[in-house]
Amino acid sequence: MKKNFAIFFVLLIIGACSKNDDFVIKSDNQNIENLVPMDPAEINQEIKTFLKETGNFNWNDASDYMLWSASVHGQNVVTVGYGNSSFSETKSTENEAIKSQLIQKISDLENISNSKNKSGNAILLYEDEDLNFIDIEVKSIETIKELRTDKNVRYIEPAGYQFFAYETQMKSSSGCTTTADAVNSGDYRTISPNCLVSWTYDEHNITQAWTLSTGQGITVGLIDTGVSDYQSLLGSGFNDGYSSGRYIQKYGSYVDSWKWWSTTTDGYHDKCGHGTSMAATIASPRNDNGMPVGVAYNCNLVSYRGTSDVVLDGYQEQKGVANALTGLANNSSVKVISMSIGHIFTVGRIEDAVKYAYAKGKMIIAAGGTSTTFTNFVGVIFPANMNETVAVTGITSDNSYNECDVCHEGSQIDFTVVMSRYWDENRNSVCLGYYNNTKDYVGGSSVATSTTAGIAALIWARHPSWTRAQVFDKMKQSAELYNNPSSSFGYGNIDAYQAVL
């Protein structure tokens, strides 16, 4: 089974329609009590139109009516990013005062005393410990309108709205599978002490790079669907063969519930399979068990189960990923963060968390996107489309920079990774499987991202005193298109050996 992970979705043809002005409330005399929200199909059509026409969608682009309607369909939970200017990574006294003023303002607008709603629950549903945003219950469109004109509100988003839950013309695939593929013996070779090297590594001179660096002493953070308890080489056998003196840590920040008020995570164990493939590509040990080895086989790994699948759609997944980002940002040992996950439009809380981690000096490597060939118009997905991330996509092995059939390209891409045979795109990169003694194929921009994260760890291990900017410059300088970057593929394929010289 072909496994092209990251964001995978199928769209029926979307017509070239213009923004519907009827979505804007035209009269202040309209009876707000009897106001009927937009149907989710209408909301989704507006989102798809923005994606079709601009390549991106942000809730700041929506009308008050559309934003309010989406919040109604999302349990009336909205996220309010606050601050008197742009993003700030600190919890200042000024921002704390702004937060308190906004909570009181919302309570007054919603006609609720003591910040309590009519059910006796607190209007303030969630306050982030590190970032300047809150989740709050808002029922009135007038509150939405007032908040959007407040100079201290950076953004307001319908936190509980799930795009894919209501979409009838777009089928979202989770990117999940735990079943091992039948791997062709021509797609790997054996090296000492009896481990398998994916054919894709040779496209980037990774084994040559191991003569100078193996990732020792560098910690890579992974935000994905977790790591399988059934794969001991990513557990008790993490130090096996030529891999030694390192550690793997596993955390869970995802709450497996549609209820915003649920707070208990379901642990670090991967129930999807995607996260295990990414962890294996980055850090599987150089084992003596006849199993595939990871790119940085001596690096440390800190994994967060931040989501149930690769599409970050819904309150708990977005909250889980944002919390994982801040957790890794606050971990001083982490240098690189790998994110083979994303969404087709911007999520404010995750955007804040990415900026927070970036301000802490982390290199955040993100998947450019994976979908069907006729939906690649979406371009580079979020958060890979952010300036604070390193965006990666996958290409085929024909040496002509053709993206894989399901991979995205665009001006925001920084690097590429060869991850499929040009004559057979089912033959992708080879990695450790979900269960013990299994190997697997993994493709798309997901494996391109985790491979690049591993290469970054090799460089940083070679030059442990370097800054993120120095590592990134070395990645660029060792890439094939450094002197003539592509408008669609950035600096192209990194030569890992040249990068660690």
N, C-alpha and C positions, 0 to 999 in steps of 0.2 A: 504493500500500500504506500503510495506516495505521500510524504509528510511535508508539506510546505506550510510552515507555521507563520505566525504573527497575526496580522489582521486579514481575515478571509471572509469575503461576503459576495453575494450574488445579487445583482440588480437587474430588473427588467429595464427596458429602455426608458430613460427619463426625458420627457419633452423639454424643449428650450422655452420655458415659460418665464415670464417676468415676475418681479415681486408684486404680490397682491396688495394694493393699497387698502383694500377693504379690511385687512387685518388690523389696521390702526383705528382705535376708537375715535370717532369724529365729533362726538357731542358730549360735553360735560353734563348734559341734562339726561343722558341715558340712565335708566333705572339700574343702578349697580347691583341691587339685591336680586334682580331677575336676569342678570347678565349670564349668558350661556357661553361656556368656554369653547374654544376651537376644538374640533375633533382631532385626536392624535394623528389621523391620516393627513389632515391639513397641516399640522405642525411639521410632520416629517417631510411633506412635500416642499415646504418652505426651506427646511434645512438642506434638502437635496438640491434645491435650486441654487442656494448659495454655494454649495460644493461644486456644482456644475459650472457656475459662472465665475467663481473666484478661487476655487481650489481649497477653500477653508470656510469654516463656520465658527462663529463665536456668539455666545448669547447676547453680547452687546449689540449684535446686528439685528436682533429681534425687536419687534414692536412691544409696547407695554402689554398689549392684549395677548400676543403670542407667548410672551414670557409668563404672564399670569396663568394662561391656559395650561401651559406645560407644568406649572407648579401645582395646579389643581389635580392634574393627572399623576402627580408624584407625591401624594399625601401632604400637600401644602408645605413641604420642606424646601426652604431656599438657603443657599449659601451666600453670605454677604462678606465680600472682601473689603476691608476697611483700611483707612490711612489717608492722610491729607495730600498725598502726591502719588508717586509710583510705589512699586513694591519695596518693602523694607524687611530685611531679614531679622530685625530685632523687635523685641516687645518693649517699646519705649513707654515712658510715663504718658507722653502725649497720645500715643495710639491706644493705650489703656483707657484714657479719658474719652477718646472718640468712641471706643467700643461701648462704654457705659452709656454715653449720650444716645447712641444708635438704639441700644436695647430699650431705653426709656422712650425714645421717639416711636419705635415700633409698637410698644405697649400702648402708647397714647393713640396712635393711628388705628390700632386694632381694637381700641376701647376695652382694654383689659388692664386691671389694676394689679400692681405688685408683680408684673411680668408673668402672670398666670393666665393660661387660656381657660375657656369655659369648662373644660373637663378637669380643671384643677392641676394640670400639668404645667411645667415651666415653659414659657415661650422660648427661652434659650435651650435648644436641644443639645448643642455640642459646641464646646469652645476648644480650639486647638491650643496645645501647650506651647508650640514653637512658632506658629504662623498666625498672621493677622487676618483671620477670618472666623466667622461663626456660622453655625447652622441654626436656623430659627424658623418658627412656624408663622407663616403669613397667609391669610385667607382673602384679604381685600386687594383688589386691583389698585385702589387708591394708595395703599401702602407701597405697592410696587412702583407706582409712578413717583411718589415722593422720594423714595430711596434712590431712584435712578437720577434724580436731579440734585441729590445731596453731594456736595464737593468732597465729603469724607468717605464716600462709597466708591471703591475702585471697580467693583463688579457685583452683580447680583445674578445668581443662576438657580434654575429649578433642580435642586440636588437629587430629588427622588425620581425625576423623569427618566424613563428607559426608552431610548429611541428604538431599539430592536424589538422590544416587547410588543410594540404597536405596529410595526412595519409589516405590511402584507406583500410588498413588492421586493423586499430585500430579505434574503435568508442569511442569517449570520451563522458562521461555523465557529465553533469554539477553539479549533486547533488542537483538540484533545484526542489522544488515542494512547492506549497502553499496550497495544498489540505489537510485537516485534515483527519487522520485515524480514523477508528472505534476502539477505545481503549477498550480492554477487562477489565472488572471491577476487575478481579483477578490480574491485574498488577499494582494496586495502593491501598493505604489505606488512610483513612481520619484522620487527626489530627486537633487539635485546631489551629486557630479559624475557621475551615472549609476549609482546603486546602488539596491537594492530594500529597502523597509521593510516588514516583516511587518505585517499588519493588527492583530496582537495588541499591537504597540507603542503604537498609538493608544488602546487600552483603558487604558493606564497613563501616557499623556502623556509618553512617552519622547522623542519628537522635540522637543517643547517644552523638555524638560530640557536638550537638547543646546545650547540657546542660552546656558546657564550652565555646563555641565560635560560633558566628553566622556570622563572617566576618566583624563585625562592625569596621569602621575606615580604612579598607584596600580597595585600589582601584585596580580593575582588568581591564586591557586593552584587548580588543577583536578586532582582525583583521579578517574580514570576508566579507560577502555580505551586511552588514548593519543590521538595525533593522526595523521591520515593523511599519509603522505609524498606522496600523490598530489594533495593540495590545496595549491597554492602560495600561496594567500592566507593560509594558516596556516603559512607557511614563508618562502620568499624574498620573497614579496609581502606580508608582514605590514604593511609600511609602503607603502601604496598609496593614491592619491587624497588624501582629507583626513586620513588616518591617517599620523602621522609621529613620529619621535623616540622610538620605543618598541621593545621587544624581546619575543621569544617564546623560551622555553627548554623543552626537552623531555627528560624523563628516564624511565627504566624501572626499576621496583622489583619487577615481577612475574616470577616464575620459571615458565616454561611447562612444568611437570612435575608428576606426581602424587607424585613421590618427595620426601620431606621433606629428604633430604640434598643435593638439587640446589640450587645457589646462583647459577647463571649466568642472568641475566635475558635476555629476548629483545628488549630494546630499547624504544624509545619509540613505534614505529610502531603505529598502530591497526589491528588485524585484525578488528575487530568493527563499527565505524562509529559506535557510541554516543558515544564520547569526542569524535570529530570534530564531531558535532552540538552537543555541549555547548560545546566550544571556540568554535565558530562563533557560537553564540547569545551568548556572553559578549563576544567580542572580534574577530569578523570585521571587517576594515577597511572604512571608508567609501570603497569602491573606485569606480573608473570603468569597471568591466568588466561592468556590468549584473547583478551578483551581490548577494545579501542582505548587509546590514550587521549587525554585532553591537550589543548594547545599550551597551557601554562601548567604543566603537571606537578609543579612544586609550589604553586601559589596557595595561599589560604583562601577559603571561600566562606562568605557569610550570606546565607540564603534567606529570603523572606517570601513566605506564601502570602502575597498581597492581593491575589485575585483567584477566582475559580477557573478562568480561562483567559484567552489573550485579548478579548474585546472588552475594554473598560467601560461597560455600560451599566449604570445603576449606582446607587448611593454606596452600598457596602464595598463594591470593588474599587470605586474611586477613592473612598476613604481609606481602604486598606493599602492601596498603592501610595497615597500621600503619606500615610504613617510610616510605611516602609522606607520611603525616601528620607524622611526626617530622621528615622532611626539610623540609617546608614550615614547620613550627613553628620550626625553627632558621634559617630564611631570614628575616632581619630586614626585608627589603623587602616581604614578603607581608603583606597586610592581611586579605584575604578568602580563604576556602577553600570551594570548591564541590564537593559530593559528591552526585551524582545516582545513587547506588548504595546498597546496604544488604543487610540480611538480615532474616528474619522473627523472629530471636531474637538476644539479646545475645551478643557476642563479646568476651571479656575483654581481649585484647591491643588490639583496636581501641578499646574503651572507654577503656583507659589512654591510648592515643595521642590520642584526642579531648580528654581532660582535660589532657594535656600541651600540646597546641596552644592550648587555651583559656587555660591558665596563661600562655602567651606573648603573650596579647592578641589572638589571631586570632578573626575572626568566621567561624564554621563554619556554612555553610548546607547543609541536607540534605533529601533527598526524602522526603516523607511516605509514599510508597508507591503503586504502580500494580499493580492486579490485576483479575481479573474481578469483576463486580458482586456476585456471590453469595459472594465470599470476602473482602469488605471488613471482615468481623468481626474480622480480624487487627488492625485499627486502624493507628495510626502505627508504622511499622517502625523498626528500629534502623539507624543511630544517631540518626535524626531524633527518636526518643522520649527522647533524653537532654536534661537541663536545659542542657547546655553548647552545644547546637546550636540553630540557627534552622530550624524545620520549615516546609516549604512544600508546598502541594498545588495541583492544577489545577482550575479551574472552567470552565463554559461561558459563552457570551456573552449569556445571557438576562437578566442583571442581577438574578437572584434567588438567587444563591449556591447553585447546584446543582453538585456536584462532577462532573467528567467521569465517564463510565460506568465507567472503570477506575481512578479516583483514590480514595485513602483520605482520610478525614476523622477528626477526633478532637480531644480537649481539648489535645493537645500541639502542634497546628498553630498557627503564628504568623501566616503570611500566605498569601494566595492569588494566583494569576496566571490571568488569562483566557487559555486556550490552545486552545480549540476552539469552532467554530460550534455553537450550540445545535441547529440543524436538521441538521447534518452533522458528526459528530465525527471524520470522516476529514480534515476541513479544519482542520488545526492551525496552530501557529506555523511560519513559513517561515524556513529557515536555509540556509546554505551547504552544498553536498553533499560527499560523500566524495571525488569526483574533480573535477578542474578543470572549470570552466564548467558546473557542475551546481548545482541548487538542490533543496531537499528540504522535506518536512513533518516536524515532530517534535512529540510531544505528551506527555501524562501529567505526573506530578509531576517528571519529569526536567527538562523544559524550563522548568517553573515555577521550579525551583531555580536553574538557570543564569541565567534572566532576573532573578531576585531578586539573585543574586550581582553581575550587571552593574549593577543599580540601586544596590546598596551601594557599588560602586566609584565611581559618579557622585557620590554623597553625599560620600564620603571625599575625592574629588578637589576638591570644592568647599570642604571644610573639612579640609585635610590634617593639622591639629594635633589633631583630635578623637580621642577614645578610642572603643573599640568600643561602650561603653555609650551614648555620645552619638550615634553613628551609628544604633544600634538604636532609641533614643528618637525620633530624627527619622523613622525608617521607620514607627514606630508612629503618631506624631502626624500623618503625612501619609496614613495609611491610612483607608479609607472607614469602617471600623467602630471607629475609635479610641475614641469615647465610649461605645460599646456593643458590646464584643467578643463574638463568637460562641463558643459552647461547642464548635463543630465546625470553625470556619474562622478562629479567632483575630481579628486586626485587619483581615482581608480584603485587598482590593486596595490596593497602594501607588500613590499619585499621584506619579510620579517628578518632575514639575515642582515640585510643592509641596515635595517632599523636598529639592530642591537650592536652594530660595529662601534 
